[in-house]
Amino acid sequence: MSVEPPVLGSVGVGPVLLATPLALLVVAAIEADNRDVVVHDEGAYLRVVVPEVCRLARATLEAATGSPVQFPGELEVIMPSFAGLMRLTEHEAVWWLAGDAPAAPLPDDARSTEKGS
């Protein structure tokens, strides 16, 4: 995880996570699913910033935790805020900039081939 000091005026999207062990795994999963991820350590919370679109696949988080994760449900407990707009389904969380629509979610049958799985 690359942690940087906060930068005022950073443009990007992503979750703000309470600094918990699960949050560190969420950050690792976001880093696996995205490029150019920056994490600002604010002490009690971690601000994840990704340019334009940030994706978190439930399958990636489950691989990181080694156990099933409930979407929606478990992510929101450690996410008091986020930057951008957000869509949360049973398969993924996506954050994007207002005015930019993210790509459509993958159909269930395509998820098994995503990222070489």
N, CA and C atoms as a LAMMPS dump frame, in Angstrom:
ITEM: TIMESTEP
0
ITEM: NUMBER OF ATOMS
351
ITEM: BOX BOUNDS ff ff ff
-5.0000000000000000e+02 5.0000000000000000e+02
-5.0000000000000000e+02 5.0000000000000000e+02
-5.0000000000000000e+02 5.0000000000000000e+02
ITEM: ATOMS id mol type element x y z
1 1 1 N 0.853 -1.167 0
2 1 2 C 0 0 0
3 1 3 C 0.898 1.228 0
4 2 1 N 0.643 2.132 -0.924
5 2 2 C 1.39 3.386 -0.952
6 2 3 C 0.586 4.44 -0.201
7 3 1 N 1.154 4.93 0.88
8 3 2 C 0.466 5.93 1.695
9 3 3 C 1.174 7.263 1.509
10 4 1 N 0.397 8.282 1.204
11 4 2 C 0.952 9.614 0.997
12 4 3 C 0.25 10.599 1.916
13 5 1 N 0.93 11.694 2.232
14 5 2 C 0.261 12.721 3.035
15 5 3 C -0.88 13.332 2.244
16 6 1 N -1.888 13.865 2.932
17 6 2 C -3.02 14.458 2.223
18 6 3 C -2.602 15.636 1.362
19 7 1 N -3.266 15.755 0.23
20 7 2 C -3.021 16.865 -0.682
21 7 3 C -4.348 17.552 -0.934
22 8 1 N -4.449 18.811 -0.556
23 8 2 C -5.689 19.542 -0.779
24 8 3 C -5.925 19.702 -2.27
25 9 1 N -7.156 19.54 -2.689
26 9 2 C -7.496 19.716 -4.082
27 9 3 C -7.25 18.485 -4.941
28 10 1 N -6.942 17.327 -4.311
29 10 2 C -6.753 16.108 -5.09
30 10 3 C -8.05 15.773 -5.814
31 11 1 N -7.94 15.485 -7.105
32 11 2 C -9.118 15.116 -7.873
33 11 3 C -9.106 13.615 -8.062
34 12 1 N -10.176 12.999 -7.675
35 12 2 C -10.3 11.559 -7.803
36 12 3 C -11.511 11.096 -7.042
37 13 1 N -11.719 9.808 -7.082
38 13 2 C -12.879 9.214 -6.431
39 13 3 C -12.428 8.022 -5.602
40 14 1 N -13.283 7.614 -4.683
41 14 2 C -13 6.431 -3.888
42 14 3 C -13.543 6.556 -2.487
43 15 1 N -13.385 5.485 -1.722
44 15 2 C -13.938 5.46 -0.371
45 15 3 C -13.045 6.138 0.652
46 16 1 N -13.668 6.56 1.729
47 16 2 C -12.982 6.978 2.946
48 16 3 C -13.28 5.867 3.945
49 17 1 N -12.231 5.235 4.453
50 17 2 C -12.397 4.037 5.28
51 17 3 C -11.878 4.268 6.69
52 18 1 N -12.618 3.791 7.692
53 18 2 C -12.107 3.799 9.053
54 18 3 C -10.851 2.95 9.074
55 19 1 N -9.821 3.376 9.79
56 19 2 C -8.543 2.657 9.834
57 19 3 C -8.693 1.379 10.659
58 20 1 N -9.072 0.304 9.993
59 20 2 C -9.275 -1.001 10.621
60 20 3 C -8.507 -2.045 9.82
61 21 1 N -8.337 -3.25 10.384
62 21 2 C -7.692 -4.316 9.61
63 21 3 C -8.438 -4.613 8.296
64 22 1 N -9.774 -4.596 8.32
65 22 2 C -10.531 -4.832 7.093
66 22 3 C -10.282 -3.719 6.081
67 23 1 N -10.14 -2.49 6.533
68 23 2 C -9.873 -1.373 5.619
69 23 3 C -8.564 -1.587 4.872
70 24 1 N -7.551 -2.11 5.549
71 24 2 C -6.282 -2.384 4.873
72 24 3 C -6.456 -3.432 3.779
73 25 1 N -7.313 -4.399 4.006
74 25 2 C -7.592 -5.408 2.98
75 25 3 C -8.413 -4.815 1.831
76 26 1 N -9.321 -3.902 2.152
77 26 2 C -10.078 -3.205 1.106
78 26 3 C -9.118 -2.397 0.237
79 27 1 N -8.179 -1.71 0.861
80 27 2 C -7.197 -0.934 0.099
81 27 3 C -6.385 -1.856 -0.804
82 28 1 N -5.944 -2.989 -0.289
83 28 2 C -5.177 -3.944 -1.102
84 28 3 C -5.999 -4.437 -2.29
85 29 1 N -7.279 -4.689 -2.066
86 29 2 C -8.151 -5.147 -3.149
87 29 3 C -8.364 -4.036 -4.182
88 30 1 N -8.532 -2.814 -3.721
89 30 2 C -8.685 -1.686 -4.655
90 30 3 C -7.409 -1.519 -5.476
91 31 1 N -6.259 -1.658 -4.831
92 31 2 C -4.999 -1.562 -5.569
93 31 3 C -4.873 -2.669 -6.61
94 32 1 N -5.411 -3.844 -6.32
95 32 2 C -5.374 -4.949 -7.286
96 32 3 C -6.311 -4.702 -8.463
97 33 1 N -7.419 -4.003 -8.218
98 33 2 C -8.443 -3.796 -9.245
99 33 3 C -8.272 -2.504 -10.044
100 34 1 N -7.35 -1.62 -9.637
101 34 2 C -7.23 -0.289 -10.256
102 34 3 C -5.774 0.098 -10.429
103 35 1 N -5.57 1.133 -11.258
104 35 2 C -4.242 1.722 -11.431
105 35 3 C -4.217 3.084 -10.749
106 36 1 N -3.03 3.553 -10.456
107 36 2 C -2.828 4.905 -9.926
108 36 3 C -3.601 5.16 -8.629
109 37 1 N -3.624 4.177 -7.749
110 37 2 C -4.303 4.316 -6.462
111 37 3 C -3.392 5.063 -5.493
112 38 1 N -3.945 6.071 -4.842
113 38 2 C -3.221 6.814 -3.812
114 38 3 C -4.039 6.711 -2.527
115 39 1 N -3.347 6.438 -1.426
116 39 2 C -4.013 6.34 -0.125
117 39 3 C -3.445 7.427 0.778
118 40 1 N -4.326 8.265 1.29
119 40 2 C -3.94 9.318 2.221
120 40 3 C -4.27 8.831 3.628
121 41 1 N -3.247 8.689 4.452
122 41 2 C -3.434 8.256 5.836
123 41 3 C -3.783 9.476 6.67
124 42 1 N -5.031 9.541 7.116
125 42 2 C -5.516 10.676 7.902
126 42 3 C -5.565 10.339 9.391
127 43 1 N -4.901 9.263 9.789
128 43 2 C -4.902 8.86 11.195
129 43 3 C -6.018 7.88 11.485
130 44 1 N -7.196 8.401 11.803
131 44 2 C -8.335 7.542 12.135
132 44 3 C -9 6.947 10.901
133 45 1 N -8.661 7.473 9.725
134 45 2 C -9.251 6.93 8.505
135 45 3 C -8.274 7.014 7.344
136 46 1 N -8.57 6.25 6.313
137 46 2 C -7.78 6.212 5.088
138 46 3 C -8.637 6.737 3.949
139 47 1 N -8.108 7.7 3.223
140 47 2 C -8.814 8.25 2.06
141 47 3 C -8.185 7.635 0.817
142 48 1 N -8.967 6.851 0.068
143 48 2 C -8.492 6.205 -1.154
144 48 3 C -8.893 7.084 -2.331
145 49 1 N -7.923 7.422 -3.176
146 49 2 C -8.176 8.291 -4.322
147 49 3 C -7.687 7.599 -5.588
148 50 1 N -8.597 7.463 -6.546
149 50 2 C -8.285 6.876 -7.849
150 50 3 C -8.8 7.857 -8.904
151 51 1 N -8.019 8.118 -9.952
152 51 2 C -8.502 9.03 -10.991
153 51 3 C -9.738 8.467 -11.702
154 52 1 N -10.761 9.267 -11.851
155 52 2 C -11.959 9.007 -12.659
156 52 3 C -12.862 7.896 -12.163
157 53 1 N -12.415 6.634 -12.156
158 53 2 C -13.267 5.512 -11.739
159 53 3 C -12.478 4.595 -10.816
160 54 1 N -13.099 4.223 -9.702
161 54 2 C -12.511 3.289 -8.748
162 54 3 C -13.437 2.089 -8.646
163 55 1 N -12.884 0.905 -8.84
164 55 2 C -13.677 -0.331 -8.759
165 55 3 C -13.152 -1.216 -7.632
166 56 1 N -14.079 -1.87 -6.955
167 56 2 C -13.747 -2.865 -5.942
168 56 3 C -14.638 -4.076 -6.184
169 57 1 N -14.059 -5.136 -6.694
170 57 2 C -14.815 -6.371 -6.924
171 57 3 C -14.912 -7.143 -5.615
172 58 1 N -16.092 -7.633 -5.323
173 58 2 C -16.272 -8.435 -4.114
174 58 3 C -15.35 -9.645 -4.153
175 59 1 N -15.187 -10.263 -5.311
176 59 2 C -14.324 -11.44 -5.435
177 59 3 C -12.88 -11.12 -5.065
178 60 1 N -12.396 -9.938 -5.445
179 60 2 C -11.032 -9.533 -5.097
180 60 3 C -10.898 -9.347 -3.594
181 61 1 N -11.896 -8.725 -2.976
182 61 2 C -11.866 -8.533 -1.523
183 61 3 C -11.958 -9.872 -0.803
184 62 1 N -12.775 -10.78 -1.304
185 62 2 C -12.872 -12.106 -0.688
186 62 3 C -11.544 -12.852 -0.791
187 63 1 N -10.843 -12.691 -1.907
188 63 2 C -9.519 -13.321 -2.052
189 63 3 C -8.546 -12.733 -1.033
190 64 1 N -8.638 -11.429 -0.784
191 64 2 C -7.754 -10.767 0.181
192 64 3 C -8.069 -11.184 1.616
193 65 1 N -9.358 -11.329 1.931
194 65 2 C -9.75 -11.668 3.302
195 65 3 C -9.7 -13.173 3.564
196 66 1 N -9.841 -13.953 2.506
197 66 2 C -9.89 -15.406 2.675
198 66 3 C -11.231 -15.902 3.176
199 67 1 N -12.234 -15.03 3.122
200 67 2 C -13.569 -15.427 3.575
201 67 3 C -14.632 -14.673 2.785
202 68 1 N -15.871 -15.153 2.817
203 68 2 C -16.94 -14.458 2.095
204 68 3 C -17.179 -13.056 2.657
205 69 1 N -17.542 -12.145 1.761
206 69 2 C -17.853 -10.76 2.118
207 69 3 C -19.23 -10.442 1.555
208 70 1 N -20.048 -9.788 2.337
209 70 2 C -21.41 -9.441 1.905
210 70 3 C -21.437 -8.044 1.31
211 71 1 N -21.846 -7.944 0.039
212 71 2 C -22.104 -6.66 -0.629
213 71 3 C -23.58 -6.642 -0.974
214 72 1 N -24.334 -5.635 -0.708
215 72 2 C -24.015 -4.567 0.233
216 72 3 C -24.031 -5.094 1.663
217 73 1 N -23.41 -4.358 2.56
218 73 2 C -23.423 -4.732 3.967
219 73 3 C -22.127 -4.441 4.679
220 74 1 N -21.103 -5.228 4.434
221 74 2 C -19.875 -5.115 5.221
222 74 3 C -19.025 -3.902 4.859
223 75 1 N -19.018 -3.503 3.618
224 75 2 C -18.211 -2.359 3.213
225 75 3 C -18.705 -1.073 3.865
226 76 1 N -19.997 -0.869 3.881
227 76 2 C -20.56 0.378 4.405
228 76 3 C -20.264 0.597 5.883
229 77 1 N -20.052 -0.477 6.631
230 77 2 C -19.78 -0.369 8.067
231 77 3 C -18.469 0.359 8.331
232 78 1 N -17.492 0.193 7.426
233 78 2 C -16.184 0.833 7.62
234 78 3 C -15.979 2.023 6.682
235 79 1 N -17.024 2.414 5.952
236 79 2 C -16.916 3.506 4.982
237 79 3 C -17.871 4.637 5.361
238 80 1 N -17.408 5.576 6.203
239 80 2 C -18.298 6.665 6.606
240 80 3 C -18.54 7.693 5.503
241 81 1 N -17.697 7.685 4.469
242 81 2 C -17.839 8.676 3.412
243 81 3 C -17.155 8.17 2.148
244 82 1 N -17.309 8.924 1.064
245 82 2 C -16.611 8.615 -0.182
246 82 3 C -16.61 9.851 -1.053
247 83 1 N -15.721 9.853 -2.048
248 83 2 C -15.654 10.95 -3.01
249 83 3 C -16.229 10.463 -4.335
250 84 1 N -17.038 11.304 -4.975
251 84 2 C -17.658 10.947 -6.247
252 84 3 C -19.046 10.381 -6.046
253 85 1 N -19.545 9.746 -7.082
254 85 2 C -20.812 9.027 -7.021
255 85 3 C -20.498 7.553 -6.831
256 86 1 N -21.441 6.79 -6.287
257 86 2 C -21.172 5.383 -5.986
258 86 3 C -22.322 4.49 -6.412
259 87 1 N -21.959 3.324 -6.94
260 87 2 C -22.926 2.255 -7.209
261 87 3 C -22.421 1.021 -6.469
262 88 1 N -23.3 0.383 -5.718
263 88 2 C -22.941 -0.818 -4.969
264 88 3 C -23.915 -1.92 -5.33
265 89 1 N -23.396 -3.023 -5.855
266 89 2 C -24.206 -4.189 -6.167
267 89 3 C -23.69 -5.361 -5.346
268 90 1 N -24.283 -6.513 -5.505
269 90 2 C -23.8 -7.682 -4.766
270 90 3 C -22.431 -8.142 -5.269
271 91 1 N -21.98 -7.64 -6.422
272 91 2 C -20.708 -8.072 -7.01
273 91 3 C -19.585 -7.054 -6.925
274 92 1 N -19.926 -5.755 -6.861
275 92 2 C -18.865 -4.758 -6.885
276 92 3 C -19.342 -3.419 -6.345
277 93 1 N -18.344 -2.623 -5.963
278 93 2 C -18.565 -1.208 -5.632
279 93 3 C -17.806 -0.401 -6.674
280 94 1 N -18.455 0.654 -7.187
281 94 2 C -17.831 1.514 -8.192
282 94 3 C -18.077 2.961 -7.789
283 95 1 N -17.003 3.75 -7.807
284 95 2 C -17.091 5.185 -7.566
285 95 3 C -16.651 5.883 -8.845
286 96 1 N -17.312 7.002 -9.212
287 96 2 C -16.937 7.729 -10.416
288 96 3 C -17.22 9.204 -10.24
289 97 1 N -16.594 10.009 -11.109
290 97 2 C -16.795 11.449 -11.072
291 97 3 C -18.169 11.818 -11.593
292 98 1 N -18.791 12.814 -11.003
293 98 2 C -20.086 13.3 -11.491
294 98 3 C -19.917 13.736 -12.944
295 99 1 N -20.861 13.4 -13.769
296 99 2 C -20.808 13.75 -15.181
297 99 3 C -20.184 12.672 -16.037
298 100 1 N -19.487 11.721 -15.422
299 100 2 C -18.882 10.595 -16.138
300 100 3 C -19.567 9.321 -15.679
301 101 1 N -20.229 8.631 -16.579
302 101 2 C -20.854 7.358 -16.222
303 101 3 C -19.808 6.255 -16.302
304 102 1 N -19.741 5.377 -15.288
305 102 2 C -18.792 4.269 -15.35
306 102 3 C -19.268 3.231 -16.355
307 103 1 N -18.36 2.391 -16.779
308 103 2 C -18.751 1.292 -17.659
309 103 3 C -19.751 0.413 -16.924
310 104 1 N -20.592 -0.241 -17.683
311 104 2 C -21.6 -1.122 -17.095
312 104 3 C -20.923 -2.238 -16.315
313 105 1 N -21.566 -2.718 -15.269
314 105 2 C -20.983 -3.828 -14.522
315 105 3 C -20.89 -5.058 -15.411
316 106 1 N -19.937 -5.918 -15.089
317 106 2 C -19.786 -7.15 -15.855
318 106 3 C -20.942 -8.09 -15.567
319 107 1 N -21.415 -8.823 -16.587
320 107 2 C -22.419 -9.848 -16.31
321 107 3 C -21.795 -10.952 -15.461
322 108 1 N -22.621 -11.682 -14.72
323 108 2 C -22.125 -12.714 -13.816
324 108 3 C -21.219 -13.721 -14.509
325 109 1 N -21.558 -14.154 -15.72
326 109 2 C -20.761 -15.175 -16.394
327 109 3 C -19.402 -14.649 -16.835
328 110 1 N -19.231 -13.342 -16.999
329 110 2 C -17.959 -12.77 -17.41
330 110 3 C -17.02 -12.595 -16.222
331 111 1 N -17.572 -12.575 -14.996
332 111 2 C -16.746 -12.357 -13.824
333 111 3 C -15.764 -13.495 -13.604
334 112 1 N -16.113 -14.696 -13.964
335 112 2 C -15.216 -15.822 -13.731
336 112 3 C -13.969 -15.74 -14.595
337 113 1 N -14.005 -14.981 -15.703
338 113 2 C -12.841 -14.863 -16.561
339 113 3 C -12.11 -13.551 -16.346
340 114 1 N -12.666 -12.654 -15.532
341 114 2 C -12.025 -11.371 -15.271
342 114 3 C -10.702 -11.571 -14.54
343 115 1 N -9.667 -10.846 -14.942
344 115 2 C -8.352 -10.868 -14.321
345 115 3 C -7.762 -12.26 -14.284
346 116 1 N -8.095 -13.068 -15.293
347 116 2 C -7.477 -14.387 -15.404
348 116 3 C -7.955 -15.398 -14.395
349 117 1 N -9.082 -15.163 -13.716
350 117 2 C -9.579 -16.112 -12.727
351 117 3 C -10.15 -17.334 -13.389
